[in-house]
Amino acid sequence: MGSPFLTLGAVLCTMAMISNWMSQTLPSLVGLNTTGLSSGKALTQISPREGWQVYSSAQDSDGRCICTVVAPEQNLCSRDAKSKQLRQLLEKVQNMSQSIEVLNLRTERDYQYVQKMETQMKVVRVKFRQIEEDRKTLLTRHFQDLKEKMDDLLPLIPVLEQYKTDAQLITQFKEEIRNLTGILTNIQQEIGAFDYEELHQRVLGLETRLRDCMKKLTCGKLMKITGPVTVKASGPRFGAWMTDPIASEKNNRVWYMDGFTSRIVREYRSIADFVTGTESRTYNLPYKWAGTSHLVYNGSLFFNKFQSNIVIKYSFATGRILNQRSLDNAGFNNVYPYTWGGHSDIDLMADEFGVWAVYATNQNAGNIVISQLRQDTLEVVKSWSTGYPKRSAGESFMICGTLYVTNSHLTGAKVFYSYSTKTSTYEYTDIPFHNQYFHISMLDYNSRDRALYAWNNGHQVLFNVTLFHIIKTDNDA
């Protein structure tokens, strides 16, 4: 910014020097002497034959000196050397005047440019000051945003690392399947070349390994519940609806049981038929059910017989009871129900590890007991006694061997407590979910759909779940 100001000063100084030189030197160069002239005096006249004549007066209103020059007769100066010198000087003066005019215009332009640059520099200086003042605040906010994003990504690191190992396992499985396919092809061409029983065992072993791998990939810790999605509005405040978690992908049948005691079970071929109310079949059970905590598993209905602690397994295919067994010491008939009542003493559910029963006993002071059942005989495999009062629970469901308990069936409910059957430990959680219709009387997890099926005050809804996967390989033992 200093360079244009220096240029402007140099030009103005040059103009002043040239003006001073012209006023003092030019008359003497052409042989004129104006020392006798002064401001306010009468004009002095010199004879034309004596040489040049100069008429002078005072300065004008702009401060310029006004001079009148009378040239001598032509015959006296036509060959005069001073006349030639004067013409040359006049030409130089004209050239210098033009140069000065150009310099003056350029100086004015440069001065305007300097003013504009100075204004812009002031604006930039203000912005820099503002940025300097806001820098700490901006850095703090940006750092906090980055930290939150990194915190969200941290749980994915062990999952991604484990997925690398799982990808190798799956690649190995694919290779073994290709080998078995080749063997089967050869068997078709030449029966008896291989031991069929041995091949069958290899196939079964591979299926078992694949199933174990899928369990590892699908199991995890509950982190979040989103939704709900309302599928249909039907029935009274209490009821249950469900699908079979281990049915084939083509089997999407839906079963519907309204009320907390009845015998009628309605079946629909698909969710679409359920929404439109197109029934495919109706079942009339031999006994009334109690509560809304029923289960459909592997083509059979598991329900609690009304006014008893007996669990019944009913086959949809044959329309007969396959098995029934009482849960020792389990409370029933609204002795230890959930907070909403409705004969919800015994809750039957399933997850990735099989069939479970959740109830309470006097021996455990009315606190929740978890029992794993054999799905064919209904025998108790193992039981876990928790310290959470069943009457204080709104609902509960199992995911990957962990029981999750809600603290209410009303608005504001959340998953408040969890108990792991793998480690026999519990923890208090804080996982909210949206109770859209204000009253939940059924909440069960479906491992195939990775969703919670709920009966929400006469509405059949679905909640999505987010699981944090903790995957372990055989080498992690």
C-alpha positions as CSV (number, residue, x, y, z in Angstrom):
1,M,0.0,0.0,0.0
2,G,3.0,2.3,0.5
3,S,4.2,2.1,-3.1
4,P,1.3,3.9,-4.7
5,F,1.6,6.8,-2.2
6,L,5.3,7.2,-3.0
7,T,4.5,7.3,-6.7
8,L,1.8,10.0,-6.1
9,G,4.2,12.1,-4.1
10,A,7.0,11.8,-6.7
11,V,4.7,12.9,-9.5
12,L,3.3,15.9,-7.5
13,C,6.9,17.0,-6.6
14,T,8.0,16.7,-10.3
15,M,5.0,18.8,-11.4
16,A,5.9,21.5,-8.9
17,M,9.6,21.6,-10.0
18,I,8.7,21.9,-13.7
19,S,6.2,24.7,-13.0
20,N,8.8,26.6,-11.0
21,W,11.5,26.1,-13.8
22,M,9.1,27.3,-16.4
23,S,8.2,30.5,-14.5
24,Q,11.8,31.4,-13.7
25,T,14.0,30.1,-16.5
26,L,11.9,30.4,-19.7
27,P,12.0,34.2,-19.9
28,S,15.7,34.4,-19.4
29,L,16.3,31.7,-22.1
30,V,14.4,33.7,-24.7
31,G,16.0,37.0,-23.7
32,L,13.1,38.4,-21.7
33,N,13.5,40.3,-18.5
34,T,10.4,40.7,-16.3
35,T,12.1,41.9,-13.2
36,G,10.7,45.4,-13.8
37,L,7.1,44.0,-13.6
38,S,5.2,43.8,-10.4
39,S,1.7,43.1,-9.3
40,G,-0.6,46.1,-9.4
41,K,1.8,48.3,-11.5
42,A,1.1,49.8,-15.0
43,L,2.2,47.7,-17.9
44,T,5.6,48.5,-19.4
45,Q,5.9,48.6,-23.2
46,I,9.0,47.9,-25.2
47,S,9.3,48.9,-28.8
48,P,8.9,46.0,-31.3
49,R,12.1,46.9,-32.9
50,E,14.0,46.5,-29.6
51,G,13.0,42.8,-29.3
52,W,10.3,40.9,-27.5
53,Q,7.8,42.8,-25.5
54,V,6.2,41.4,-22.3
55,Y,3.0,42.7,-20.8
56,S,2.3,41.4,-17.3
57,S,-0.3,41.8,-14.6
58,A,-1.1,40.3,-11.2
59,Q,-2.0,36.7,-10.6
60,D,-5.5,35.6,-11.6
61,S,-8.1,34.1,-9.2
62,D,-6.6,30.7,-9.6
63,G,-3.1,32.0,-8.7
64,R,-1.7,31.7,-12.1
65,C,0.7,34.4,-13.6
66,I,-0.7,36.1,-16.8
67,C,1.9,37.2,-19.3
68,T,1.4,38.8,-22.7
69,V,4.4,38.4,-25.1
70,V,4.6,40.5,-28.3
71,A,7.1,39.2,-30.9
72,P,9.3,41.5,-32.9
73,E,8.8,42.2,-36.6
74,Q,9.3,39.3,-38.9
75,N,12.2,40.8,-40.7
76,L,14.1,41.1,-37.4
77,C,13.6,37.6,-36.0
78,S,13.2,35.4,-39.1
79,R,16.9,34.5,-38.9
80,D,17.3,35.1,-35.2
81,A,18.8,32.1,-33.4
82,K,16.8,32.8,-30.3
83,S,13.6,32.4,-32.3
84,K,14.6,28.9,-33.3
85,Q,15.6,28.2,-29.7
86,L,12.2,29.5,-28.5
87,R,10.3,27.3,-30.9
88,Q,12.2,24.3,-29.7
89,L,11.5,25.2,-26.1
90,L,7.9,25.7,-26.8
91,E,7.6,22.3,-28.4
92,K,9.4,20.8,-25.3
93,V,7.0,22.7,-23.1
94,Q,4.0,21.4,-25.0
95,N,5.4,17.8,-24.8
96,M,6.0,18.2,-21.1
97,S,2.5,19.6,-20.6
98,Q,1.0,16.6,-22.3
99,S,3.2,14.3,-20.3
100,I,2.2,16.1,-17.1
101,E,-1.5,15.8,-18.1
102,V,-1.0,12.0,-18.7
103,L,0.8,11.7,-15.4
104,N,-1.9,13.7,-13.6
105,L,-4.6,11.4,-15.0
106,R,-2.6,8.3,-14.1
107,T,-2.0,9.7,-10.6
108,E,-5.7,10.3,-10.0
109,R,-6.4,6.7,-11.2
110,D,-3.7,5.3,-8.9
111,Y,-5.0,7.4,-6.1
112,Q,-8.5,6.0,-6.5
113,Y,-7.1,2.5,-6.7
114,V,-5.1,3.1,-3.5
115,Q,-8.2,4.4,-1.7
116,K,-10.2,1.3,-2.8
117,M,-7.4,-0.9,-1.7
118,E,-7.2,0.9,1.6
119,T,-10.9,0.3,2.1
120,Q,-10.6,-3.3,1.3
121,M,-7.7,-3.7,3.6
122,K,-9.8,-2.2,6.4
123,V,-12.5,-4.7,5.7
124,V,-10.0,-7.6,5.7
125,R,-8.4,-6.4,8.9
126,V,-11.9,-6.3,10.6
127,K,-12.6,-9.9,9.4
128,F,-9.2,-11.1,10.6
129,R,-9.9,-9.6,14.0
130,Q,-13.3,-11.3,14.1
131,I,-11.8,-14.7,13.0
132,E,-9.1,-14.3,15.7
133,E,-11.8,-13.6,18.3
134,D,-14.0,-16.5,17.2
135,R,-11.1,-19.0,16.5
136,K,-11.2,-20.6,19.9
137,T,-14.9,-20.9,19.9
138,L,-15.0,-22.4,16.4
139,L,-12.1,-24.8,17.2
140,T,-13.9,-26.0,20.4
141,R,-17.2,-26.6,18.6
142,H,-15.5,-28.4,15.6
143,F,-13.4,-30.5,18.0
144,Q,-16.5,-31.5,19.9
145,D,-18.3,-32.4,16.7
146,L,-15.4,-34.5,15.6
147,K,-15.1,-36.2,19.0
148,E,-18.8,-37.1,18.9
149,K,-18.5,-38.6,15.4
150,M,-15.4,-40.6,16.5
151,D,-17.3,-41.8,19.6
152,D,-20.1,-43.0,17.3
153,L,-17.6,-44.9,15.1
154,L,-15.6,-46.5,18.0
155,P,-18.1,-49.4,18.5
156,L,-17.7,-50.3,14.8
157,I,-14.0,-51.0,15.1
158,P,-14.2,-54.4,16.8
159,V,-17.2,-55.4,14.6
160,L,-15.2,-54.6,11.4
161,E,-12.2,-56.4,12.7
162,Q,-14.3,-59.4,13.5
163,Y,-16.1,-59.3,10.1
164,K,-12.7,-59.8,8.5
165,T,-12.4,-63.1,10.3
166,D,-16.0,-64.0,9.5
167,A,-15.3,-63.3,5.8
168,Q,-12.5,-65.8,5.9
169,L,-14.7,-68.4,7.5
170,I,-17.4,-67.8,4.9
171,T,-14.9,-68.2,2.2
172,Q,-13.7,-71.4,3.7
173,F,-17.3,-72.6,3.9
174,K,-17.9,-71.8,0.3
175,E,-14.8,-73.8,-0.7
176,E,-16.0,-76.8,1.3
177,I,-19.5,-76.5,-0.4
178,R,-17.8,-76.5,-3.8
179,N,-15.9,-79.6,-2.9
180,L,-19.0,-81.3,-1.6
181,T,-20.8,-80.3,-4.8
182,G,-18.1,-81.9,-6.8
183,I,-18.3,-85.1,-4.8
184,L,-22.0,-85.3,-5.2
185,T,-21.6,-84.8,-8.9
186,N,-19.2,-87.7,-9.0
187,I,-21.5,-89.8,-7.0
188,Q,-24.3,-89.2,-9.5
189,Q,-21.9,-90.4,-12.2
190,E,-20.5,-93.4,-10.3
191,I,-22.6,-94.6,-7.3
192,G,-20.7,-96.4,-4.7
193,A,-17.4,-94.6,-5.2
194,F,-17.7,-92.8,-1.9
195,D,-19.2,-93.6,1.5
196,Y,-22.6,-91.9,1.4
197,E,-22.9,-91.9,5.2
198,E,-19.6,-90.2,5.6
199,L,-20.6,-87.6,3.1
200,H,-23.9,-87.1,4.8
201,Q,-22.1,-86.5,8.1
202,R,-19.8,-83.9,6.5
203,V,-22.8,-82.1,5.2
204,L,-24.5,-82.1,8.6
205,G,-21.3,-80.9,10.2
206,L,-21.0,-78.0,7.7
207,E,-24.6,-77.0,8.3
208,T,-24.0,-77.0,12.1
209,R,-20.9,-74.8,11.6
210,L,-22.9,-72.4,9.3
211,R,-25.7,-72.2,11.9
212,D,-23.2,-71.4,14.6
213,C,-21.6,-68.8,12.4
214,M,-25.0,-67.2,11.8
215,K,-25.7,-67.1,15.5
216,K,-22.5,-65.2,16.0
217,L,-23.4,-62.8,13.3
218,T,-26.9,-62.1,14.4
219,C,-26.4,-62.0,18.2
220,G,-25.5,-58.8,20.0
221,K,-26.4,-56.4,22.9
222,L,-29.5,-54.3,22.6
223,M,-28.5,-50.6,22.0
224,K,-31.6,-48.9,20.6
225,I,-35.3,-49.4,19.8
226,T,-36.8,-47.3,16.9
227,G,-40.3,-47.0,15.5
228,P,-43.0,-48.2,15.8
229,V,-44.4,-49.0,12.5
230,T,-48.2,-49.6,12.7
231,V,-49.2,-52.7,10.8
232,K,-52.9,-52.7,11.6
233,A,-55.5,-51.4,14.1
234,S,-57.6,-54.3,15.2
235,G,-59.1,-55.8,18.4
236,P,-59.4,-54.8,22.0
237,R,-56.8,-53.3,24.3
238,F,-55.3,-56.7,25.1
239,G,-54.1,-59.3,22.6
240,A,-51.2,-61.0,20.8
241,W,-50.0,-61.4,17.2
242,M,-46.9,-63.3,16.0
243,T,-45.0,-65.1,13.3
244,D,-42.7,-68.2,13.5
245,P,-39.1,-67.1,14.0
246,I,-37.6,-70.3,12.6
247,A,-40.0,-70.7,9.7
248,S,-38.6,-70.7,6.1
249,E,-38.3,-67.5,4.2
250,K,-41.4,-68.4,2.1
251,N,-43.5,-69.1,5.2
252,N,-44.8,-65.7,6.4
253,R,-47.9,-66.8,8.2
254,V,-49.4,-64.6,10.9
255,W,-51.3,-65.7,14.0
256,Y,-53.7,-63.5,15.8
257,M,-55.1,-64.0,19.4
258,D,-57.2,-61.1,20.8
259,G,-58.1,-60.8,24.5
260,F,-56.3,-62.3,27.5
261,T,-58.4,-65.4,27.5
262,S,-60.1,-67.3,24.7
263,R,-59.8,-70.4,22.5
264,I,-59.9,-68.9,18.9
265,V,-56.7,-68.5,17.0
266,R,-56.8,-66.8,13.5
267,E,-54.2,-67.6,10.9
268,Y,-53.3,-65.4,7.9
269,R,-51.0,-66.5,5.0
270,S,-49.0,-63.3,5.0
271,I,-48.7,-59.8,6.5
272,A,-50.6,-58.5,3.5
273,D,-53.5,-60.8,4.2
274,F,-53.4,-59.9,7.8
275,V,-53.7,-56.2,7.0
276,T,-56.6,-56.8,4.7
277,G,-58.3,-59.3,7.1
278,T,-58.1,-62.2,4.8
279,E,-58.1,-65.3,7.1
280,S,-56.7,-68.6,5.8
281,R,-57.7,-70.7,8.8
282,T,-59.2,-70.6,12.3
283,Y,-58.2,-72.9,15.2
284,N,-60.3,-73.8,18.2
285,L,-58.0,-74.7,21.0
286,P,-59.0,-77.4,23.5
287,Y,-58.3,-75.1,26.4
288,K,-58.5,-71.4,27.0
289,W,-55.3,-69.4,27.2
290,A,-54.2,-67.0,29.9
291,G,-52.6,-63.6,29.2
292,T,-51.1,-62.5,25.9
293,S,-47.6,-63.9,26.2
294,H,-48.0,-66.8,23.6
295,L,-45.4,-68.1,21.3
296,V,-45.4,-69.7,17.8
297,Y,-42.2,-71.8,17.3
298,N,-41.4,-74.4,14.7
299,G,-45.0,-74.8,13.6
300,S,-46.5,-75.1,17.1
301,L,-48.3,-72.8,19.5
302,F,-47.0,-72.5,23.1
303,F,-49.5,-71.0,25.6
304,N,-50.3,-70.9,29.3
305,K,-53.5,-72.8,30.2
306,F,-56.0,-70.5,31.8
307,Q,-56.0,-70.4,35.7
308,S,-53.0,-72.7,35.9
309,N,-49.2,-72.7,35.6
310,I,-49.3,-75.4,32.9
311,V,-47.6,-74.7,29.5
312,I,-49.2,-76.4,26.5
313,K,-47.6,-77.1,23.1
314,Y,-50.2,-77.3,20.4
315,S,-49.5,-78.4,16.8
316,F,-51.1,-76.3,14.0
317,A,-50.5,-79.1,11.5
318,T,-52.4,-81.8,13.4
319,G,-54.7,-79.7,15.6
320,R,-53.6,-81.7,18.7
321,I,-51.7,-81.1,21.9
322,L,-48.2,-82.4,21.5
323,N,-47.1,-81.8,25.1
324,Q,-48.0,-80.0,28.4
325,R,-46.1,-79.5,31.6
326,S,-46.5,-77.3,34.7
327,L,-43.8,-74.8,35.8
328,D,-43.0,-75.7,39.4
329,N,-43.9,-72.9,41.9
330,A,-44.8,-70.5,39.1
331,G,-47.4,-68.0,40.1
332,F,-50.6,-67.8,38.0
333,N,-54.1,-66.3,37.9
334,N,-52.9,-62.7,38.4
335,V,-50.6,-63.5,41.4
336,Y,-47.5,-62.2,39.7
337,P,-48.6,-60.5,36.5
338,Y,-47.0,-57.6,34.7
339,T,-48.0,-54.1,35.7
340,W,-51.0,-54.1,33.4
341,G,-52.5,-57.3,34.8
342,G,-54.5,-59.5,32.3
343,H,-53.3,-62.9,33.7
344,S,-49.8,-62.2,32.4
345,D,-48.1,-64.3,35.0
346,I,-46.3,-66.6,32.6
347,D,-44.5,-65.1,29.6
348,L,-43.4,-67.6,26.8
349,M,-40.8,-66.3,24.4
350,A,-38.0,-67.4,22.0
351,D,-34.7,-66.0,20.8
352,E,-31.7,-67.3,18.9
353,F,-31.1,-70.0,21.6
354,G,-34.5,-71.5,21.8
355,V,-37.7,-71.4,24.0
356,W,-37.9,-69.6,27.3
357,A,-40.4,-69.0,30.1
358,V,-40.4,-65.9,32.4
359,Y,-42.5,-66.0,35.6
360,A,-42.2,-65.4,39.3
361,T,-42.3,-67.6,42.4
362,N,-42.9,-67.3,46.1
363,Q,-39.5,-68.9,46.7
364,N,-37.9,-66.0,44.8
365,A,-40.0,-63.4,46.7
366,G,-42.0,-62.5,43.6
367,N,-39.0,-61.6,41.5
368,I,-38.5,-62.8,38.0
369,V,-37.3,-66.3,37.2
370,I,-36.0,-67.2,33.7
371,S,-36.2,-70.8,32.6
372,Q,-34.9,-72.3,29.4
373,L,-37.3,-75.1,28.0
374,R,-36.8,-78.0,25.7
375,Q,-39.0,-77.1,22.9
376,D,-40.2,-80.7,22.3
377,T,-40.8,-81.9,25.9
378,L,-41.2,-78.6,27.7
379,E,-38.7,-79.7,30.4
380,V,-36.8,-77.0,32.2
381,V,-33.2,-77.1,31.1
382,K,-31.9,-74.5,33.5
383,S,-33.3,-71.6,35.6
384,W,-32.0,-68.2,36.7
385,S,-33.4,-66.2,39.6
386,T,-33.2,-62.4,39.2
387,G,-33.8,-59.7,41.7
388,Y,-36.3,-57.7,39.7
389,P,-39.9,-57.8,40.9
390,K,-42.2,-59.1,38.2
391,R,-45.1,-56.9,39.3
392,S,-42.9,-53.9,38.6
393,A,-42.2,-55.0,35.0
394,G,-44.3,-53.6,32.1
395,E,-43.1,-56.4,29.7
396,S,-40.0,-58.4,28.9
397,F,-38.4,-60.1,25.9
398,M,-35.3,-62.3,25.2
399,I,-32.5,-61.4,22.7
400,C,-29.4,-63.7,22.5
401,G,-29.9,-65.2,25.9
402,T,-30.4,-61.8,27.7
403,L,-33.7,-60.8,29.2
404,Y,-34.7,-57.2,28.7
405,V,-37.4,-55.8,31.1
406,T,-39.4,-52.6,30.6
407,N,-40.3,-50.5,33.6
408,S,-43.9,-49.7,32.6
409,H,-46.6,-50.5,30.0
410,L,-47.6,-46.8,29.7
411,T,-46.2,-43.7,28.1
412,G,-42.6,-43.0,29.0
413,A,-41.7,-46.7,29.3
414,K,-38.2,-47.8,28.6
415,V,-36.0,-50.9,28.9
416,F,-34.8,-50.4,32.4
417,Y,-33.2,-53.8,33.4
418,S,-31.4,-56.6,31.6
419,Y,-30.2,-60.0,32.8
420,S,-27.6,-62.2,31.0
421,T,-28.1,-65.9,31.3
422,K,-24.6,-66.4,29.9
423,T,-22.8,-64.6,32.7
424,S,-25.7,-64.7,35.3
425,T,-25.2,-60.9,35.8
426,Y,-27.6,-58.0,35.5
427,E,-27.4,-54.3,34.8
428,Y,-29.7,-51.3,34.7
429,T,-30.2,-49.8,31.3
430,D,-31.8,-46.7,29.8
431,I,-33.2,-47.6,26.4
432,P,-36.3,-45.5,25.6
433,F,-38.9,-46.4,23.0
434,H,-42.0,-44.7,21.7
435,N,-45.2,-46.0,23.2
436,Q,-47.4,-44.5,20.5
437,Y,-50.8,-45.7,21.6
438,F,-50.1,-45.4,25.4
439,H,-50.7,-49.0,26.5
440,I,-48.6,-52.1,25.7
441,S,-49.9,-55.6,26.6
442,M,-47.5,-57.7,24.5
443,L,-43.9,-57.2,23.5
444,D,-41.9,-60.1,22.0
445,Y,-38.7,-60.4,20.0
446,N,-38.6,-62.2,16.6
447,S,-35.0,-63.3,15.8
448,R,-35.8,-63.9,12.1
449,D,-37.2,-60.4,11.5
450,R,-34.9,-58.7,14.0
451,A,-38.0,-56.8,15.3
452,L,-40.2,-56.5,18.4
453,Y,-43.8,-57.5,17.9
454,A,-46.1,-55.4,20.1
455,W,-49.8,-55.1,20.9
456,N,-50.3,-51.4,21.5
457,N,-53.8,-50.6,22.7
458,G,-55.6,-52.3,19.9
459,H,-52.8,-51.6,17.4
460,Q,-50.4,-54.2,16.0
461,V,-47.0,-52.5,15.7
462,L,-43.4,-53.4,15.0
463,F,-40.3,-51.9,16.6
464,N,-36.8,-52.1,15.0
465,V,-33.9,-53.0,17.2
466,T,-30.2,-52.1,17.0
467,L,-27.7,-54.6,18.3
468,F,-24.1,-54.1,19.2
469,H,-22.4,-57.3,17.8
470,I,-19.8,-59.0,19.9
471,I,-18.4,-61.8,17.7
472,K,-16.0,-64.4,19.0
473,T,-14.3,-67.2,17.0
474,D,-13.2,-70.6,18.1
475,N,-9.7,-69.1,18.8
476,D,-11.1,-66.7,21.3
477,A,-11.8,-69.3,23.9
